[in-house]
Amino acid sequence: MVTLTSHFKQPPISNDELQLVRASRATMPLAAEFRTLSIQLGEDEERQTQRARRLPKFLRLPRWRELLNEVLPFKSPHGQQERQERQRLVALTRITQQLRGCQFHRDTVKEIYARMGILPERGLDVEAAESRLVRHGANVIRWRSRRQILRVLGWFFGGFNRFLWLSVIVFFLCWKPIGNPPQTGNMALGIVIIVIICMQALFNAWQEWMTSRALESITSMKPECAVVVRSGRQLSVSPAALVPGDIVVLRAGDLVPADIRLVQTSVDLMLDRSVLTGVAEPTIGTTETTSANYLETCNMAMMGSAIVQGECRGIVVATGNRTVLGRLNKLVRRQETAPKRTILQLEVRRLVNGLTTLSLVVAAIFILLWAVWLRTSFPGFMSVSDALANGVGVLVTFVPGSLPISLTLALTAIAKRMQRNQVLIKNLTTVETLGSISAICCEKTGTLTQRQMVVTRVAYADAEVHAAQVHVDGGVAARRVYETAAWCNSAVLDPETPHLPAAEREAIGDATDCALLRLATHMRAVQVPEHSTLLTIPFSLRSRWMLTVCRTEEMQDPFVLIKGAPETLLPRCTEIQTVSGEIVAISDEIRSKLRETQQRWACEGCRLLLLCRRDFGKENPLTELVDSPAKLFVAAGENVSHLTVVGLVGMVDPPRPEIPGVVDTFRKAGVRVFMTTGDYAHTAAYVARQCRIITSATVDGIDQVLDTSEHTMADEKRKEEIDEAGSAPASSSVSSDELSRQESRADSQHTLATPRSLVVSGPELRGLSTAAWDAIALYEEIVFARITPEQKLQIIEELRARDAYVAVTGDDVNDLPAMRAAHVSVAMGNGSEVAKAAADLVLLDNNFSSVVVAIECGRLVFINLKKVIIYLLPMTNLSEIVPSLLNVVLGLPIPLSTFLMLVINTISDVWASVVLINEEPETDIMLTPPRNPKREKLVDAKFFLQAYGFIGMIQTISGHIMFFLCLYLRGGIAPKHVFLAFNKWTDGYMGKSKDELARLVSIAGSAHFMALVIMQWGNMFVARTRTVSVFRQNPLWGPKSNTLLLVAIPVSILVALFFNEIRWFNTVFLTGPIPVEFFFLPIPFAIALIACEEIRKLVVRRCPNSWVARLAW
């Protein structure tokens, strides 16, 4: 029979808890549209007519006009907003008209079965379900974007591409009409940049498609299922396979997979509809119509809702986009704006914008110098077209436009790496936050332990009995233990294995209930009659007990079985049974003995549960209420008193074997691991020691915290008195409170080197001051015991307020508020569907050690992106801007053409950049403290110093040495004759014709280009690590090898040969063949770059306090 429960008197979750859960999951755009839609559904015909009259003109607007207005918004912003509002109202009107025709909620249960053509016991036949799936489609919400044209335009004109289009226009103008005579090279450069823009747009489109495909493939790994009745059997199917007419079975913690008409419910059924309604209070589920409004009636469960408590059956009436959620989702998505950018995306964008601004300034300065100085002082040195082309060339080559692409590639690569480690990441942007996690609040049961709770001992009034003895005991006491353990239980035996003996079948459900059920199945000597369960009140964190009302063939009068926390139930008990089954009154001595046993078992790591019952005798208030579940519930709740203790049960859940090593790894990485649990403090502390969460010999309690906070407050008061006395400088801009906070944060860094442990219980957290929370936040090792969902949320908020980046694990609906409040929420693969839906990460293998991989990946994406930038910036900025600077200021012929600069930016450096993105982590990546995004930026002054002042300077000098050396070896022109040449570099200079000088500059420029390419080989190797020697993490062998990096060498050689040896490129872009010796002469300079970087890294490792180490990137 369906378990009957109710929320009328004793709901499993308190109102405060429900408000936290609902408010945390509410989606305000959906809720607003839902409420408006509900109002429209309730309007009368006259109001409907008035509404329809206002929209006919808009409804006749052609589709092409709608698209044109979206792509080319000529109207004012106010006009666009007005049009968008009218469009929203039209969409709402259409949905209202569609839902107004729905009559499922008005039909009775029998009528709905008849309408769907199914029988209650049999459901749909499998063949009928397959045919309906073909007719109605998959139960998936799909949305086709109407902003596709804008997205395509963004691929071509967004970001840095707008400046590339500007350069295209300038290059074409420099070709004609400004060019005199027209220079084909400028036209060719314009075409090349158009090709580059198209390539980037195609890459963006491909990457967007691949990213969506990757996320879809990752999400498909999530083990979601729905239980349906088909052909008379209960089957687990994918939610996407649901069709109208399916009978769905739902229990507490399940998400509603489609729009469902309820046909069978438990009395306590409560649904969370906050995703749709935004209302914090839960709603009751019934089988009867409670409202004519399709959206307000209580006999409909909409897709996106969650079963908070109870259980039900329902018939699917709408799937996919035909559900209310699907319709509203389409409406909201149509109005959505550009997605919010993540921290790394903003930093990359800021870097690109900064470099773009700088390049615009430099280009403007070059053009201004030409107009004011060069044009008059050195006529004929540089024409108008040359000046404009050089200025725009700086703009084109100064910014590494591939940086945003590199970020997307890095996030996608890391997501794939996490996928291989059975970590489901729902949003790529979560990866970056993982690298900043500094504290993890994890649940004990199921996360740190194996979720294999086993009853080890039972205490009676006069004896403590091992579980093995209970298994073979067939007496009256054992029978009472069996009845309470087996009948007052929400766990069930695996329905897939009915052929196995009960003792060998797997128990499914809560870990504590499973342990009691396994105890009962092993009690083979007990003879138990058939029973029926009349009422069940589930366990809640507020009441801390579970109750069932049962009766047997022997005892027709109902009796109460109850289990729960000893501190809650023991004061309500008046009797206790002995090991022989005799019922005796509880004396003060027995009560004291039970409390002593309770504390002793808790110190040994046992979870404690008190099993009780109540037999009413002749005057049984429940007998007349058997046929009235609601009244029976009220009466049972009022009679949780005068109980008889059946036994005190102790159970253990062994820690996962990998947990101690995982916690040690986190500790070395500067990540604190805190335990949060509902168990007793002694039990939690015992398990925490097993897991190495607590390692100190002494453990502090709330008294030490209060003492510390009192000292802190006394110090603050003393400082205030000093300030009032005038001893403090009047100009001080830092308050004593802020000084105290800064000192506390400094102390918190010290605690990571000097561990201190704290165990605090939930009741002790009430009313703590800010100073007390400051003191708690200083501890490295903390166990929060006996906490409620509200307190868990408070813990997360207090840690976040103290600059901690917090991850939290959860596996049921009670954890939702804290999961929403944390920076990163983690759910186990075997957790509830609600928890997995709310989590940012899902550990599909239920292995907590996977979080180590996730955090390592989060740190890796940040480090690898820095490696790519440190590889690109020296080449794209300093090494390419200095030739233009020397050309304008010192009169040199330009050593490196704009075309060859583009070749380096867009072709020769691409392979190494992609490979560096996929680089393995350094050996010390989990030995450094986590990054705080508020203080550690992607690029800073030290980073630019490394890129420009060190690597960039070496590359620039090496490239120009090769340029001057080639001019000397090939043309006999010494450097002194090249500097300040200006307009002398023409016919007759140094005995050479103009064509010979141009040919000589082309060859020397190609030698310069080849030198920069080879220098990038050295930069490629040194960029792999920040402090570790390249010989310890070489690309050829070992666990951190990356042989793909070596492919960049032949790729760049082929690129150089292609663009410098083919005559067409020599003619159009003025490149020249690279002399053979210049394939080898730059190699010593690349080796010197590696040697200099190795020396720097050695100093950083050996002298961490030196100025070199302080300036290290």
Secondary structure in CASP SS format (residue, H / E / C, confidence):
PFRMAT SS
TARGET T0000
AUTHOR 0000-0000-0000
METHOD secondary structure of the structure
MODEL  1
M C 1.00
V C 1.00
T C 1.00
L C 1.00
T C 1.00
S C 1.00
H C 1.00
F C 1.00
K C 1.00
Q C 1.00
P C 1.00
P C 1.00
I C 1.00
S C 1.00
N H 1.00
D H 1.00
E H 1.00
L H 1.00
Q H 1.00
L H 1.00
V H 1.00
R H 1.00
A H 1.00
S H 1.00
R H 1.00
A C 1.00
T C 1.00
M H 1.00
P H 1.00
L H 1.00
A H 1.00
A H 1.00
E H 1.00
F H 1.00
R H 1.00
T H 1.00
L H 1.00
S H 1.00
I H 1.00
Q H 1.00
L H 1.00
G C 1.00
E C 1.00
D C 1.00
E H 1.00
E H 1.00
R H 1.00
Q H 1.00
T H 1.00
Q H 1.00
R H 1.00
A H 1.00
R H 1.00
R C 1.00
L C 1.00
P H 1.00
K H 1.00
F H 1.00
L H 1.00
R C 1.00
L C 1.00
P C 1.00
R H 1.00
W H 1.00
R H 1.00
E H 1.00
L H 1.00
L H 1.00
N H 1.00
E H 1.00
V H 1.00
L C 1.00
P C 1.00
F C 1.00
K C 1.00
S C 1.00
P H 1.00
H H 1.00
G H 1.00
Q H 1.00
Q H 1.00
E H 1.00
R H 1.00
Q H 1.00
E H 1.00
R H 1.00
Q H 1.00
R H 1.00
L H 1.00
V H 1.00
A H 1.00
L H 1.00
T H 1.00
R H 1.00
I H 1.00
T H 1.00
Q H 1.00
Q H 1.00
L H 1.00
R H 1.00
G C 1.00
C C 1.00
Q C 1.00
F C 1.00
H C 1.00
R C 1.00
D C 1.00
T C 1.00
V H 1.00
K H 1.00
E H 1.00
I H 1.00
Y H 1.00
A H 1.00
R H 1.00
M H 1.00
G C 1.00
I C 1.00
L E 1.00
P C 1.00
E C 1.00
R C 1.00
G E 1.00
L E 1.00
D C 1.00
V H 1.00
E H 1.00
A H 1.00
A H 1.00
E H 1.00
S H 1.00
R H 1.00
L H 1.00
V H 1.00
R H 1.00
H H 1.00
G C 1.00
A C 1.00
N C 1.00
V C 1.00
I C 1.00
R C 1.00
W C 1.00
R C 1.00
S C 1.00
R C 1.00
R C 1.00
Q H 1.00
I H 1.00
L H 1.00
R H 1.00
V H 1.00
L H 1.00
G H 1.00
W H 1.00
F H 1.00
F H 1.00
G C 1.00
G C 1.00
F C 1.00
N H 1.00
R H 1.00
F H 1.00
L H 1.00
W H 1.00
L H 1.00
S H 1.00
V H 1.00
I H 1.00
V H 1.00
F H 1.00
F H 1.00
L H 1.00
C H 1.00
W H 1.00
K C 1.00
P C 1.00
I C 1.00
G C 1.00
N C 1.00
P C 1.00
P C 1.00
Q C 1.00
T H 1.00
G H 1.00
N H 1.00
M H 1.00
A H 1.00
L H 1.00
G H 1.00
I H 1.00
V H 1.00
I H 1.00
I H 1.00
V H 1.00
I H 1.00
I H 1.00
C H 1.00
M H 1.00
Q H 1.00
A H 1.00
L H 1.00
F H 1.00
N H 1.00
A H 1.00
W H 1.00
Q H 1.00
E H 1.00
W H 1.00
M H 1.00
T H 1.00
S H 1.00
R H 1.00
A H 1.00
L H 1.00
E H 1.00
S H 1.00
I H 1.00
T H 1.00
S C 1.00
M C 1.00
K C 1.00
P C 1.00
E C 1.00
C C 1.00
A E 1.00
V E 1.00
V E 1.00
V E 1.00
R E 1.00
S C 1.00
G C 1.00
R E 1.00
Q E 1.00
L E 1.00
S E 1.00
V E 1.00
S C 1.00
P H 1.00
A H 1.00
A H 1.00
L C 1.00
V C 1.00
P C 1.00
G C 1.00
D C 1.00
I E 1.00
V E 1.00
V E 1.00
L E 1.00
R E 1.00
A C 1.00
G C 1.00
D C 1.00
L E 1.00
V C 1.00
P C 1.00
A C 1.00
D E 1.00
I E 1.00
R E 1.00
L E 1.00
V E 1.00
Q E 1.00
T E 1.00
S C 1.00
V C 1.00
D C 1.00
L C 1.00
M E 1.00
L E 1.00
D E 1.00
R C 1.00
S H 1.00
V H 1.00
L H 1.00
T H 1.00
G C 1.00
V C 1.00
A C 1.00
E C 1.00
P C 1.00
T E 1.00
I E 1.00
G C 1.00
T C 1.00
T C 1.00
E C 1.00
T C 1.00
T C 1.00
S C 1.00
A C 1.00
N C 1.00
Y C 1.00
L C 1.00
E C 1.00
T C 1.00
C C 1.00
N C 1.00
M E 1.00
A E 1.00
M C 1.00
M C 1.00
G C 1.00
S C 1.00
A E 1.00
I E 1.00
V E 1.00
Q E 1.00
G C 1.00
E E 1.00
C E 1.00
R E 1.00
G E 1.00
I E 1.00
V E 1.00
V E 1.00
A E 1.00
T C 1.00
G H 1.00
N H 1.00
R H 1.00
T C 1.00
V H 1.00
L H 1.00
G H 1.00
R H 1.00
L H 1.00
N H 1.00
K H 1.00
L H 1.00
V H 1.00
R H 1.00
R H 1.00
Q H 1.00
E C 1.00
T C 1.00
A C 1.00
P C 1.00
K C 1.00
R C 1.00
T C 1.00
I H 1.00
L H 1.00
Q H 1.00
L H 1.00
E H 1.00
V H 1.00
R H 1.00
R H 1.00
L H 1.00
V H 1.00
N H 1.00
G H 1.00
L H 1.00
T H 1.00
T H 1.00
L H 1.00
S H 1.00
L H 1.00
V H 1.00
V H 1.00
A H 1.00
A H 1.00
I H 1.00
F H 1.00
I H 1.00
L H 1.00
L H 1.00
W H 1.00
A H 1.00
V H 1.00
W H 1.00
L H 1.00
R H 1.00
T H 1.00
S H 1.00
F C 1.00
P C 1.00
G C 1.00
F C 1.00
M C 1.00
S C 1.00
V H 1.00
S H 1.00
D H 1.00
A H 1.00
L H 1.00
A H 1.00
N H 1.00
G H 1.00
V H 1.00
G H 1.00
V H 1.00
L H 1.00
V H 1.00
T H 1.00
F H 1.00
V C 1.00
P C 1.00
G C 1.00
S C 1.00
L H 1.00
P H 1.00
I H 1.00
S H 1.00
L H 1.00
T H 1.00
L H 1.00
A H 1.00
L H 1.00
T H 1.00
A H 1.00
I H 1.00
A H 1.00
K H 1.00
R H 1.00
M H 1.00
Q H 1.00
R H 1.00
N C 1.00
Q C 1.00
V E 1.00
L E 1.00
I E 1.00
K C 1.00
N C 1.00
L C 1.00
T C 1.00
T H 1.00
V H 1.00
E H 1.00
T H 1.00
L H 1.00
G C 1.00
S C 1.00
I C 1.00
S C 1.00
A E 1.00
I E 1.00
C E 1.00
C E 1.00
E E 1.00
K H 1.00
T H 1.00
G H 1.00
T H 1.00
L H 1.00
T E 1.00
Q C 1.00
R C 1.00
Q C 1.00
M C 1.00
V E 1.00
V E 1.00
T E 1.00
R E 1.00
V E 1.00
A E 1.00
Y C 1.00
A C 1.00
D C 1.00
A C 1.00
E E 1.00
V E 1.00
H E 1.00
A H 1.00
A H 1.00
Q H 1.00
V H 1.00
H H 1.00
V H 1.00
D C 1.00
G C 1.00
G C 1.00
V H 1.00
A H 1.00
A H 1.00
R H 1.00
R H 1.00
V H 1.00
Y H 1.00
E H 1.00
T H 1.00
A H 1.00
A H 1.00
W H 1.00
C C 1.00
N C 1.00
S C 1.00
A C 1.00
V E 1.00
L E 1.00
D C 1.00
P C 1.00
E C 1.00
T C 1.00
P C 1.00
H C 1.00
L C 1.00
P C 1.00
A H 1.00
A H 1.00
E H 1.00
R C 1.00
E C 1.00
A E 1.00
I E 1.00
G C 1.00
D C 1.00
A H 1.00
T H 1.00
D H 1.00
C H 1.00
A H 1.00
L H 1.00
L H 1.00
R H 1.00
L H 1.00
A H 1.00
T H 1.00
H C 1.00
M C 1.00
R C 1.00
A C 1.00
V C 1.00
Q C 1.00
V C 1.00
P C 1.00
E C 1.00
H E 1.00
S E 1.00
T E 1.00
L E 1.00
L E 1.00
T E 1.00
I E 1.00
P C 1.00
F C 1.00
S C 1.00
L C 1.00
R C 1.00
S C 1.00
R C 1.00
W E 1.00
M E 1.00
L E 1.00
T E 1.00
V E 1.00
C E 1.00
R E 1.00
T E 1.00
E C 1.00
E C 1.00
M C 1.00
Q C 1.00
D C 1.00
P C 1.00
F E 1.00
V E 1.00
L E 1.00
I E 1.00
K E 1.00
G E 1.00
A C 1.00
P H 1.00
E H 1.00
T H 1.00
L H 1.00
L H 1.00
P H 1.00
R H 1.00
C E 1.00
T E 1.00
E E 1.00
I E 1.00
Q E 1.00
T C 1.00
V C 1.00
S C 1.00
G C 1.00
E C 1.00
I E 1.00
V E 1.00
A E 1.00
I C 1.00
S C 1.00
D H 1.00
E H 1.00
I H 1.00
R H 1.00
S H 1.00
K H 1.00
L H 1.00
R H 1.00
E H 1.00
T H 1.00
Q H 1.00
Q H 1.00
R H 1.00
W H 1.00
A H 1.00
C H 1.00
E C 1.00
G C 1.00
C C 1.00
R E 1.00
L E 1.00
L E 1.00
L E 1.00
L E 1.00
C E 1.00
R E 1.00
R E 1.00
D C 1.00
F C 1.00
G C 1.00
K C 1.00
E C 1.00
N C 1.00
P C 1.00
L C 1.00
T H 1.00
E H 1.00
L H 1.00
V C 1.00
D C 1.00
S C 1.00
P H 1.00
A H 1.00
K H 1.00
L H 1.00
F H 1.00
V H 1.00
A H 1.00
A H 1.00
G H 1.00
E H 1.00
N C 1.00
V C 1.00
S C 1.00
H C 1.00
L E 1.00
T E 1.00
V E 1.00
V E 1.00
G E 1.00
L E 1.00
V E 1.00
G E 1.00
M E 1.00
V E 1.00
D C 1.00
P C 1.00
P E 1.00
R C 1.00
P C 1.00
E C 1.00
I H 1.00
P H 1.00
G H 1.00
V H 1.00
V H 1.00
D H 1.00
T H 1.00
F H 1.00
R H 1.00
K H 1.00
A C 1.00
G C 1.00
V C 1.00
R E 1.00
V E 1.00
F E 1.00
M E 1.00
T E 1.00
T C 1.00
G C 1.00
D C 1.00
Y C 1.00
A H 1.00
H H 1.00
T H 1.00
A H 1.00
A H 1.00
Y H 1.00
V H 1.00
A H 1.00
R H 1.00
Q H 1.00
C C 1.00
R C 1.00
I C 1.00
I C 1.00
T C 1.00
S C 1.00
A C 1.00
T C 1.00
V E 1.00
D E 1.00
G C 1.00
I H 1.00
D H 1.00
Q H 1.00
V H 1.00
L H 1.00
D H 1.00
T H 1.00
S H 1.00
E H 1.00
H H 1.00
T H 1.00
M H 1.00
A H 1.00
D H 1.00
E H 1.00
K H 1.00
R H 1.00
K H 1.00
E H 1.00
E H 1.00
I H 1.00
D H 1.00
E H 1.00
A C 1.00
G C 1.00
S C 1.00
A C 1.00
P C 1.00
A C 1.00
S C 1.00
S C 1.00
S C 1.00
V C 1.00
S C 1.00
S H 1.00
D H 1.00
E H 1.00
L H 1.00
S H 1.00
R H 1.00
Q H 1.00
E H 1.00
S H 1.00
R H 1.00
A H 1.00
D H 1.00
S H 1.00
Q H 1.00
H H 1.00
T H 1.00
L C 1.00
A C 1.00
T C 1.00
P C 1.00
R C 1.00
S E 1.00
L E 1.00
V E 1.00
V E 1.00
S E 1.00
G H 1.00
P H 1.00
E H 1.00
L H 1.00
R C 1.00
G C 1.00
L C 1.00
S C 1.00
T H 1.00
A H 1.00
A H 1.00
W H 1.00
D H 1.00
A H 1.00
I H 1.00
A C 1.00
L C 1.00
Y C 1.00
E C 1.00
E E 1.00
I E 1.00
V E 1.00
F E 1.00
A E 1.00
R C 1.00
I C 1.00
T C 1.00
P H 1.00
E H 1.00
Q H 1.00
K H 1.00
L H 1.00
Q H 1.00
I H 1.00
I H 1.00
E H 1.00
E H 1.00
L H 1.00
R H 1.00
A H 1.00
R C 1.00
D C 1.00
A C 1.00
Y C 1.00
V E 1.00
A E 1.00
V E 1.00
T E 1.00
G E 1.00
D C 1.00
D C 1.00
V H 1.00
N H 1.00
D H 1.00
L H 1.00
P H 1.00
A H 1.00
M H 1.00
R H 1.00
A H 1.00
A C 1.00
H C 1.00
V E 1.00
S E 1.00
V E 1.00
A E 1.00
M E 1.00
G C 1.00
N C 1.00
G C 1.00
S C 1.00
E H 1.00
V H 1.00
A H 1.00
K H 1.00
A H 1.00
A H 1.00
A C 1.00
D C 1.00
L E 1.00
V E 1.00
L E 1.00
L C 1.00
D C 1.00
N C 1.00
N C 1.00
F C 1.00
S C 1.00
S H 1.00
V H 1.00
V H 1.00
V H 1.00
A H 1.00
I H 1.00
E H 1.00
C H 1.00
G H 1.00
R H 1.00
L H 1.00
V H 1.00
F H 1.00
I H 1.00
N H 1.00
L H 1.00
K H 1.00
K H 1.00
V H 1.00
I H 1.00
I H 1.00
Y H 1.00
L H 1.00
L H 1.00
P H 1.00
M H 1.00
T H 1.00
N H 1.00
L H 1.00
S H 1.00
E H 1.00
I H 1.00
V H 1.00
P H 1.00
S H 1.00
L H 1.00
L H 1.00
N H 1.00
V H 1.00
V H 1.00
L C 1.00
G C 1.00
L C 1.00
P C 1.00
I C 1.00
P C 1.00
L C 1.00
S C 1.00
T H 1.00
F H 1.00
L H 1.00
M H 1.00
L H 1.00
V H 1.00
I H 1.00
N H 1.00
T H 1.00
I H 1.00
S H 1.00
D C 1.00
V H 1.00
W H 1.00
A H 1.00
S H 1.00
V H 1.00
V H 1.00
L H 1.00
I H 1.00
N C 1.00
E C 1.00
E C 1.00
P C 1.00
E C 1.00
T C 1.00
D C 1.00
I C 1.00
M C 1.00
L C 1.00
T C 1.00
P C 1.00
P C 1.00
R C 1.00
N C 1.00
P C 1.00
K C 1.00
R C 1.00
E C 1.00
K C 1.00
L C 1.00
V C 1.00
D C 1.00
A H 1.00
K H 1.00
F H 1.00
F H 1.00
L H 1.00
Q H 1.00
A H 1.00
Y H 1.00
G H 1.00
F H 1.00
I H 1.00
G H 1.00
M H 1.00
I H 1.00
Q H 1.00
T H 1.00
I H 1.00
S H 1.00
G H 1.00
H H 1.00
I H 1.00
M H 1.00
F H 1.00
F H 1.00
L H 1.00
C H 1.00
L H 1.00
Y H 1.00
L H 1.00
R H 1.00
G H 1.00
G C 1.00
I C 1.00
A C 1.00
P H 1.00
K H 1.00
H H 1.00
V C 1.00
F C 1.00
L C 1.00
A C 1.00
F H 1.00
N H 1.00
K H 1.00
W C 1.00
T C 1.00
D C 1.00
G C 1.00
Y H 1.00
M H 1.00
G H 1.00
K C 1.00
S C 1.00
K H 1.00
D H 1.00
E H 1.00
L H 1.00
A H 1.00
R H 1.00
L H 1.00
V H 1.00
S H 1.00
I H 1.00
A H 1.00
G H 1.00
S H 1.00
A H 1.00
H H 1.00
F H 1.00
M H 1.00
A H 1.00
L H 1.00
V H 1.00
I H 1.00
M H 1.00
Q H 1.00
W H 1.00
G H 1.00
N H 1.00
M H 1.00
F H 1.00
V H 1.00
A C 1.00
R C 1.00
T C 1.00
R C 1.00
T C 1.00
V C 1.00
S C 1.00
V C 1.00
F C 1.00
R C 1.00
Q C 1.00
N C 1.00
P C 1.00
L C 1.00
W C 1.00
G C 1.00
P C 1.00
K C 1.00
S C 1.00
N C 1.00
T H 1.00
L H 1.00
L H 1.00
L H 1.00
V H 1.00
A H 1.00
I H 1.00
P H 1.00
V H 1.00
S H 1.00
I H 1.00
L H 1.00
V H 1.00
A H 1.00
L H 1.00
F H 1.00
F H 1.00
N H 1.00
E H 1.00
I C 1.00
R H 1.00
W H 1.00
F H 1.00
N H 1.00
T H 1.00
V H 1.00
F C 1.00
L C 1.00
T C 1.00
G C 1.00
P C 1.00
I C 1.00
P C 1.00
V H 1.00
E H 1.00
F H 1.00
F H 1.00
F C 1.00
L C 1.00
P C 1.00
I H 1.00
P H 1.00
F H 1.00
A H 1.00
I H 1.00
A H 1.00
L H 1.00
I H 1.00
A H 1.00
C H 1.00
E H 1.00
E H 1.00
I H 1.00
R H 1.00
K H 1.00
L H 1.00
V H 1.00
V H 1.00
R H 1.00
R H 1.00
C C 1.00
P C 1.00
N C 1.00
S C 1.00
W H 1.00
V H 1.00
A H 1.00
R H 1.00
L C 1.00
A C 1.00
W C 1.00
END
